[in-house]
Amino acid sequence: MRTEALVIALLAGTLLAGCAQFSPDGGFAPVADTARERLGKEATWLRTDDERSAARARTQELLAQPLDVDAAIQVALLNSPSLQAAFANLGIAEADYVQATRLPNPGFSFARKSGDEVLKIDRAITIGVMNLLALPFAARVENSRFAQARLQAADAVLQHAEATRRAWVDAVAAEQAVRYAEQVRHAAETGALFARDMARAGNMSARDHAREQAFYAEAAAQLARARERTISARERLTRQLGLWGEDARYRLPERLPDLPGTRPEMQDLESYAIAQRIDLQAGRAQLESLARSLGLTRATRFVSVIDVGYLHNSENGRRETGYGIDIEVPLFDWGGARVARAEAVYMQAAAQLADRAIDARSSVRERYASYQARYDVARHYRDEVVPLRKRIGNENLLRYNGMLVSVFELLSDAREQIAAVNGYLDAQRDFWLAEAELRGTLGGRLPEGYPSDRTSPTERSGQ
């Protein structure tokens, strides 16, 4: 009766734990929900030809227009091979979970012996009892790892989106800088030709002539460097988008979005980041999984192998039936090393999670301070430096028309105005990069009511 009760209990436990099936979406639904809620975009795990065709059609639709930052992120989520590789980890984790819920296969042994007119046949069917007992625990552990894999895939989506955002800012800023550098080079060329004519007429010294020629040469060099930076920035964005061939000829907006109208002030960003960061959620899920695994290790430290088998032997037609038990006797290995290793792995994961939480809090403070400082610098260039330089230029032009200043002073002032505009372009780019970094530090989404989120980047870029 005790044996029957034990068998019934084992079968009941294993049947309860052995019912897992593959999900229709491979566990991708939480990942898609994260992309939709935090980014307002659609993430797709491309596993069929129909899904690939739909993604291709959507990509072509987005590429038909100049690629703003929202469209760029959507294209990246649809086409990035690195994201598809990250999504494949879901399939691996789900397969491990389903495998962990399967009943262990029984073993079968057969032996045939003969001699002195005696034929002996031994048959045995065995099954690992410890595997049966550990099945519910192992299933829970693998289910926790599957949940952790979903969080990691969602975090990969957010990280790729923010990397795409930064690459887009760099690419648009680089093309904007190239266009301005071309205007500067053209103006420098005109000034150099004018200086040459004046020098030939004897109205300009050799030194002033050489100064204008040097400015033209430097402007040409700056344009060449700007073009090189544009190529590099665009290729970085192309890699993030996962495009190649004709698709890599996409168009970008002519300029970056304008600065937010007011200086943003946000409170309790550290708590917001701790609650929103998916990498921290994945770390907590890993810690819970390791805790369950540690409990399983402690439960099986003394007995790791128990095999129960049904025996059926025959000798010269005479049959014998019964059962056998194989057990590993812990004379030398009491399982202490396995428990110590599991405890060390758990403590390591706990320390790593605490370190990431500290790093997250510090990063939020650093990124927010950088964001505010860059906003102040960009606004200062926009509202103070550039208007003052423009005003000085207009005043000098009036004085030149009244023959109160020379052409050399006018050209010198033009060079200073060019430097001011370049400073503003760099400051504007740095601000939007800081905003992208702040987004990433906060878990991919800014708090509600954030100033730069009140209008879309497309609307701001057209102001």
C-alpha positions as CSV (number, residue, x, y, z in Angstrom):
1,M,0.0,0.0,0.0
2,R,2.9,2.4,0.8
3,T,4.4,1.6,-2.6
4,E,1.1,2.3,-4.4
5,A,0.6,5.5,-2.5
6,L,4.1,6.7,-3.5
7,V,3.5,5.8,-7.1
8,I,0.1,7.6,-7.1
9,A,1.7,10.7,-5.5
10,L,4.5,10.8,-8.1
11,L,2.2,10.4,-11.0
12,A,-0.1,13.2,-9.7
13,G,2.8,15.6,-9.2
14,T,4.3,14.9,-12.6
15,L,0.9,15.1,-14.4
16,L,0.3,18.5,-12.8
17,A,3.7,19.8,-13.9
18,G,3.8,18.1,-17.3
19,C,1.1,20.0,-19.2
20,A,3.0,22.9,-20.7
21,Q,2.6,23.5,-24.4
22,F,4.3,25.9,-26.8
23,S,2.5,29.2,-26.9
24,P,1.2,30.5,-30.3
25,D,3.4,33.7,-30.1
26,G,6.4,32.1,-28.4
27,G,6.0,34.4,-25.5
28,F,6.4,37.6,-27.6
29,A,3.2,39.3,-26.5
30,P,4.8,41.1,-23.5
31,V,7.6,42.3,-25.7
32,A,5.2,43.7,-28.3
33,D,3.2,45.4,-25.5
34,T,6.3,47.0,-24.1
35,A,7.2,48.5,-27.5
36,R,3.6,49.7,-27.9
37,E,3.2,51.3,-24.5
38,R,6.7,52.9,-24.1
39,L,7.6,53.7,-27.7
40,G,4.3,53.8,-29.5
41,K,5.7,51.4,-32.0
42,E,5.1,47.9,-33.3
43,A,7.7,45.2,-32.7
44,T,7.4,42.0,-34.7
45,W,9.1,38.7,-34.4
46,L,9.4,37.7,-38.1
47,R,8.9,33.9,-38.1
48,T,6.8,33.5,-41.3
49,D,7.0,34.6,-44.9
50,D,3.7,36.6,-44.4
51,E,5.1,38.5,-41.5
52,R,8.3,39.3,-43.4
53,S,6.2,40.5,-46.4
54,A,4.1,42.7,-44.1
55,A,7.2,44.2,-42.5
56,R,8.8,44.8,-45.9
57,A,5.6,46.6,-47.1
58,R,5.5,48.8,-43.9
59,T,9.2,49.6,-44.3
60,Q,8.7,50.8,-47.9
61,E,5.8,52.9,-46.8
62,L,7.9,54.6,-44.1
63,L,10.9,55.1,-46.4
64,A,8.8,56.9,-49.0
65,Q,8.9,60.0,-46.9
66,P,11.8,61.8,-45.1
67,L,12.6,59.6,-42.2
68,D,11.8,61.4,-38.9
69,V,12.9,59.9,-35.6
70,D,9.6,58.1,-35.0
71,A,9.7,56.5,-38.4
72,A,13.4,55.6,-38.0
73,I,12.7,53.7,-34.7
74,Q,9.8,51.9,-36.3
75,V,11.9,50.8,-39.3
76,A,14.6,49.6,-36.9
77,L,12.1,47.5,-34.9
78,L,10.9,45.9,-38.1
79,N,14.2,45.2,-39.8
80,S,17.1,44.9,-37.3
81,P,18.7,41.4,-37.5
82,S,20.2,41.9,-34.1
83,L,16.7,42.3,-32.6
84,Q,15.5,39.2,-34.4
85,A,18.4,37.3,-32.9
86,A,17.4,38.6,-29.5
87,F,13.8,37.5,-30.1
88,A,15.0,34.0,-31.0
89,N,16.2,33.6,-27.3
90,L,12.5,33.5,-26.5
91,G,12.1,30.4,-28.5
92,I,15.1,28.8,-26.8
93,A,13.8,29.7,-23.3
94,E,10.3,28.4,-24.1
95,A,11.7,25.2,-25.5
96,D,13.7,24.7,-22.3
97,Y,10.6,25.4,-20.2
98,V,8.5,22.9,-22.2
99,Q,11.2,20.3,-22.0
100,A,11.4,20.7,-18.2
101,T,7.8,19.8,-17.9
102,R,8.1,16.6,-19.9
103,L,8.1,13.3,-18.1
104,P,11.5,11.6,-18.2
105,N,11.8,8.8,-20.6
106,P,12.0,5.3,-19.0
107,G,15.0,3.1,-19.6
108,F,15.0,-0.4,-20.9
109,S,17.7,-3.0,-20.5
110,F,17.9,-6.5,-22.0
111,A,20.4,-9.3,-21.4
112,R,20.6,-12.8,-22.9
113,K,22.9,-15.4,-21.5
114,S,23.3,-19.1,-22.4
115,G,25.6,-21.9,-21.5
116,D,25.4,-25.6,-20.4
117,E,22.0,-25.8,-21.9
118,V,20.8,-22.9,-19.7
119,L,19.2,-19.9,-21.4
120,K,18.8,-16.8,-19.1
121,I,17.1,-13.6,-20.2
122,D,17.0,-10.5,-18.1
123,R,14.7,-7.6,-18.8
124,A,14.2,-4.4,-16.9
125,I,12.4,-1.1,-17.2
126,T,13.7,1.8,-15.1
127,I,12.7,5.3,-14.4
128,G,14.6,8.0,-12.4
129,V,12.6,8.8,-9.3
130,M,14.5,11.9,-8.5
131,N,13.8,13.3,-11.9
132,L,10.1,12.7,-11.2
133,L,10.3,14.3,-7.8
134,A,12.2,17.3,-9.1
135,L,10.0,17.8,-12.1
136,P,7.6,20.4,-10.6
137,F,10.5,22.4,-9.1
138,A,12.5,22.3,-12.4
139,A,9.4,23.4,-14.3
140,R,9.0,26.4,-12.0
141,V,12.7,27.3,-12.4
142,E,12.5,27.2,-16.2
143,N,9.3,29.1,-16.2
144,S,11.0,31.9,-14.3
145,R,13.9,31.8,-16.8
146,F,11.3,32.1,-19.6
147,A,9.8,35.1,-17.9
148,Q,13.3,36.6,-17.5
149,A,14.0,36.0,-21.3
150,R,10.8,38.0,-22.1
151,L,12.0,40.9,-20.0
152,Q,15.5,40.7,-21.6
153,A,13.9,40.8,-25.1
154,A,11.7,43.8,-24.2
155,D,14.8,45.5,-22.8
156,A,16.7,44.8,-26.1
157,V,13.8,46.5,-27.9
158,L,14.1,49.6,-25.8
159,Q,17.9,49.8,-26.0
160,H,17.8,49.4,-29.8
161,A,15.2,52.1,-30.1
162,E,17.3,54.6,-28.0
163,A,20.4,53.7,-29.9
164,T,18.5,54.4,-33.2
165,R,17.3,57.7,-31.7
166,R,20.9,58.8,-31.0
167,A,22.1,57.6,-34.4
168,W,19.2,59.6,-36.1
169,V,20.2,62.8,-34.2
170,D,23.8,62.3,-35.2
171,A,22.9,61.7,-38.9
172,V,20.5,64.7,-39.2
173,A,22.9,67.0,-37.4
174,A,25.8,65.9,-39.6
175,E,23.8,66.6,-42.8
176,Q,22.6,69.9,-41.4
177,A,26.3,70.8,-40.7
178,V,27.3,69.8,-44.2
179,R,24.8,72.1,-45.8
180,Y,26.0,75.0,-43.7
181,A,29.6,74.2,-44.4
182,E,28.8,74.3,-48.1
183,Q,27.4,77.8,-47.7
184,V,30.5,78.8,-45.7
185,R,32.8,77.4,-48.3
186,H,30.9,79.2,-51.1
187,A,31.0,82.5,-49.2
188,A,34.7,82.0,-48.4
189,E,35.4,81.3,-52.1
190,T,33.6,84.5,-53.1
191,G,35.6,86.4,-50.5
192,A,38.9,84.9,-51.7
193,L,38.1,85.9,-55.3
194,F,37.2,89.4,-54.2
195,A,40.4,89.7,-52.3
196,R,42.4,88.5,-55.3
197,D,40.9,91.1,-57.5
198,M,41.5,93.8,-54.9
199,A,45.1,92.7,-54.4
200,R,45.7,92.8,-58.2
201,A,44.3,96.4,-58.2
202,G,46.6,97.3,-55.3
203,N,43.8,97.9,-52.8
204,M,44.7,95.0,-50.5
205,S,47.9,94.0,-48.9
206,A,49.6,90.7,-49.5
207,R,48.9,89.8,-45.8
208,D,45.2,90.4,-46.0
209,H,45.0,88.6,-49.3
210,A,46.7,85.6,-47.8
211,R,44.3,85.7,-44.8
212,E,41.3,85.4,-47.1
213,Q,42.9,82.7,-49.1
214,A,43.7,80.8,-45.9
215,F,40.1,81.1,-44.7
216,Y,38.9,79.7,-48.0
217,A,41.3,76.8,-47.7
218,E,40.2,76.1,-44.2
219,A,36.5,76.2,-45.2
220,A,37.2,73.7,-47.9
221,A,38.9,71.4,-45.4
222,Q,36.1,71.8,-42.9
223,L,33.6,70.9,-45.6
224,A,35.5,67.7,-46.5
225,R,35.6,66.7,-42.8
226,A,31.9,67.4,-42.4
227,R,31.1,65.2,-45.4
228,E,33.2,62.4,-44.0
229,R,31.3,62.7,-40.6
230,T,28.0,62.7,-42.5
231,I,28.9,59.4,-44.2
232,S,29.9,57.8,-40.9
233,A,26.8,59.0,-39.1
234,R,24.5,57.9,-41.8
235,E,26.1,54.5,-42.0
236,R,25.7,54.1,-38.2
237,L,22.0,54.9,-38.6
238,T,21.7,52.5,-41.5
239,R,23.1,49.7,-39.4
240,Q,20.6,50.4,-36.7
241,L,17.8,50.4,-39.2
242,G,18.9,47.1,-40.6
243,L,18.7,48.4,-44.2
244,W,20.9,47.7,-47.3
245,G,20.8,48.2,-51.0
246,E,18.3,50.6,-52.4
247,D,16.6,51.0,-49.0
248,A,19.8,52.6,-47.7
249,R,19.1,55.6,-49.9
250,Y,16.5,56.9,-47.5
251,R,16.0,60.7,-47.0
252,L,16.3,62.5,-43.7
253,P,14.8,65.9,-42.5
254,E,16.8,69.0,-43.3
255,R,17.2,70.0,-39.7
256,L,16.9,68.9,-36.1
257,P,13.8,69.7,-34.0
258,D,13.7,73.0,-32.2
259,L,14.4,73.1,-28.5
260,P,11.5,72.7,-26.1
261,G,9.9,76.1,-25.2
262,T,10.6,75.8,-21.5
263,R,13.3,74.3,-19.4
264,P,12.0,70.9,-18.2
265,E,11.9,70.2,-14.5
266,M,11.3,66.6,-13.4
267,Q,11.0,65.2,-9.9
268,D,11.6,61.8,-8.4
269,L,13.4,60.6,-11.4
270,E,15.4,58.0,-9.4
271,S,12.2,56.2,-8.2
272,Y,10.7,56.5,-11.7
273,A,13.8,54.8,-13.2
274,I,13.9,52.0,-10.7
275,A,10.2,51.2,-11.4
276,Q,10.5,51.5,-15.2
277,R,13.9,50.0,-16.0
278,I,13.3,46.6,-17.6
279,D,16.9,45.5,-17.0
280,L,16.3,45.8,-13.3
281,Q,13.1,43.8,-13.6
282,A,15.0,41.1,-15.5
283,G,17.6,41.1,-12.7
284,R,14.9,40.6,-10.1
285,A,13.4,37.8,-12.1
286,Q,16.8,36.2,-12.4
287,L,17.3,36.4,-8.6
288,E,13.9,34.8,-8.0
289,S,14.8,32.0,-10.4
290,L,18.1,31.4,-8.7
291,A,16.4,31.3,-5.3
292,R,14.1,28.5,-6.5
293,S,17.1,26.7,-8.0
294,L,18.9,27.0,-4.7
295,G,16.0,25.4,-2.9
296,L,16.0,22.6,-5.4
297,T,19.7,22.1,-4.9
298,R,19.4,21.9,-1.1
299,A,16.5,19.4,-1.4
300,T,18.5,17.0,-3.5
301,R,21.9,17.4,-1.9
302,F,22.1,14.0,-0.2
303,V,20.3,11.8,-2.8
304,S,20.9,12.8,-6.4
305,V,20.2,9.4,-8.2
306,I,17.4,7.0,-7.4
307,D,16.3,4.6,-10.1
308,V,13.3,2.4,-9.7
309,G,12.9,-0.5,-12.2
310,Y,10.5,-3.3,-13.1
311,L,12.3,-6.6,-13.6
312,H,11.2,-9.5,-15.7
313,N,13.7,-12.4,-15.9
314,S,13.4,-15.9,-17.4
315,E,15.6,-18.9,-17.2
316,N,14.9,-22.1,-19.3
317,G,11.3,-21.0,-19.6
318,R,11.0,-20.2,-15.9
319,R,9.9,-16.6,-15.3
320,E,10.7,-14.2,-12.5
321,T,9.2,-10.7,-11.9
322,G,9.9,-8.0,-9.4
323,Y,11.4,-4.6,-9.0
324,G,14.8,-3.1,-8.3
325,I,16.1,0.1,-6.8
326,D,19.4,1.7,-7.6
327,I,20.5,4.5,-5.2
328,E,23.7,6.5,-5.1
329,V,25.2,6.3,-1.6
330,P,26.7,9.6,-0.5
331,L,29.8,8.3,1.1
332,F,32.2,10.8,-0.4
333,D,30.1,13.5,-2.0
334,W,27.4,14.9,0.4
335,G,26.3,17.5,-2.1
336,G,27.9,20.4,-0.1
337,A,29.8,21.6,-3.1
338,R,26.7,21.9,-5.2
339,V,24.9,23.8,-2.5
340,A,27.9,26.1,-1.9
341,R,28.1,26.8,-5.7
342,A,24.3,27.6,-5.9
343,E,24.6,29.9,-2.9
344,A,27.6,31.7,-4.4
345,V,25.8,32.1,-7.7
346,Y,22.7,33.6,-5.9
347,M,24.9,36.0,-3.9
348,Q,26.7,37.0,-7.0
349,A,23.4,37.8,-8.8
350,A,22.1,39.7,-5.7
351,A,25.3,41.8,-5.7
352,Q,25.1,42.5,-9.4
353,L,21.4,43.6,-9.1
354,A,22.3,46.0,-6.3
355,D,25.2,47.4,-8.4
356,R,22.9,47.9,-11.4
357,A,20.4,49.7,-9.1
358,I,23.1,52.0,-7.8
359,D,24.3,52.6,-11.3
360,A,20.8,53.4,-12.5
361,R,20.2,56.0,-9.8
362,S,23.6,57.6,-10.4
363,S,23.1,57.6,-14.2
364,V,19.7,59.3,-13.8
365,R,21.2,62.1,-11.8
366,E,24.1,62.4,-14.3
367,R,22.0,62.3,-17.4
368,Y,19.5,64.8,-16.1
369,A,22.1,67.3,-15.0
370,S,23.8,66.9,-18.5
371,Y,20.4,67.3,-20.1
372,Q,19.6,70.5,-18.3
373,A,23.1,72.0,-18.9
374,R,23.0,71.2,-22.6
375,Y,19.5,72.8,-22.8
376,D,20.8,75.9,-21.2
377,V,23.8,76.1,-23.5
378,A,21.8,75.5,-26.6
379,R,19.2,78.1,-25.6
380,H,22.0,80.6,-24.8
381,Y,23.4,80.2,-28.3
382,R,19.9,80.5,-29.8
383,D,18.7,83.5,-27.8
384,E,21.9,85.3,-27.1
385,V,25.0,84.5,-29.1
386,V,23.6,84.0,-32.6
387,P,21.2,87.0,-32.5
388,L,24.0,89.2,-31.2
389,R,26.4,88.1,-33.9
390,K,23.6,88.7,-36.5
391,R,23.0,92.1,-35.1
392,I,26.7,93.0,-35.2
393,G,26.8,91.8,-38.8
394,N,23.9,94.0,-39.7
395,E,25.4,97.0,-38.0
396,N,28.8,96.4,-39.8
397,L,27.0,96.1,-43.1
398,L,25.3,99.4,-42.6
399,R,28.7,101.0,-41.7
400,Y,30.3,99.4,-44.7
401,N,27.6,100.9,-46.9
402,G,28.3,104.2,-45.3
403,M,32.0,103.6,-45.8
404,L,32.7,103.7,-42.1
405,V,34.3,100.2,-41.9
406,S,36.5,98.4,-44.4
407,V,35.7,95.2,-46.3
408,F,38.3,93.4,-44.1
409,E,36.3,94.2,-40.9
410,L,33.2,93.0,-42.6
411,L,34.8,89.7,-43.6
412,S,36.3,89.2,-40.2
413,D,32.9,89.7,-38.6
414,A,31.4,87.2,-41.0
415,R,33.9,84.6,-39.8
416,E,32.9,85.2,-36.2
417,Q,29.2,84.8,-37.1
418,I,30.0,81.5,-38.8
419,A,31.6,80.3,-35.6
420,A,28.6,81.3,-33.6
421,V,26.2,79.4,-35.9
422,N,28.4,76.3,-35.8
423,G,28.4,76.5,-32.0
424,Y,24.6,76.6,-32.0
425,L,24.3,73.6,-34.3
426,D,26.7,71.6,-32.1
427,A,24.8,72.6,-29.0
428,Q,21.4,71.7,-30.5
429,R,22.8,68.3,-31.5
430,D,24.2,67.7,-28.0
431,F,20.9,68.6,-26.4
432,W,18.9,66.0,-28.4
433,L,21.6,63.4,-27.7
434,A,21.3,64.1,-24.0
435,E,17.5,63.7,-24.3
436,A,18.0,60.3,-25.9
437,E,20.4,59.2,-23.2
438,L,18.0,60.4,-20.5
439,R,15.2,58.4,-22.1
440,G,17.4,55.3,-22.1
441,T,18.3,55.8,-18.4
442,L,14.7,56.1,-17.5
443,G,13.7,52.9,-19.2
444,G,12.8,54.2,-22.6
445,R,9.9,56.5,-21.6
446,L,9.9,60.0,-20.2
447,P,7.5,61.0,-17.4
448,E,4.0,62.3,-18.3
449,G,3.9,66.0,-19.2
450,Y,7.5,66.2,-20.3
451,P,7.9,69.4,-22.4
452,S,9.7,67.8,-25.4
453,D,7.0,65.2,-25.7
454,R,4.1,67.6,-26.1
455,T,4.6,67.7,-29.9
456,S,6.0,65.1,-32.2
457,P,9.5,65.5,-33.5
458,T,8.1,65.9,-37.0
459,E,6.0,68.9,-35.9
460,R,8.9,70.5,-34.0
461,S,11.3,70.0,-37.0
462,G,8.9,72.0,-39.2
463,Q,8.8,75.1,-36.9
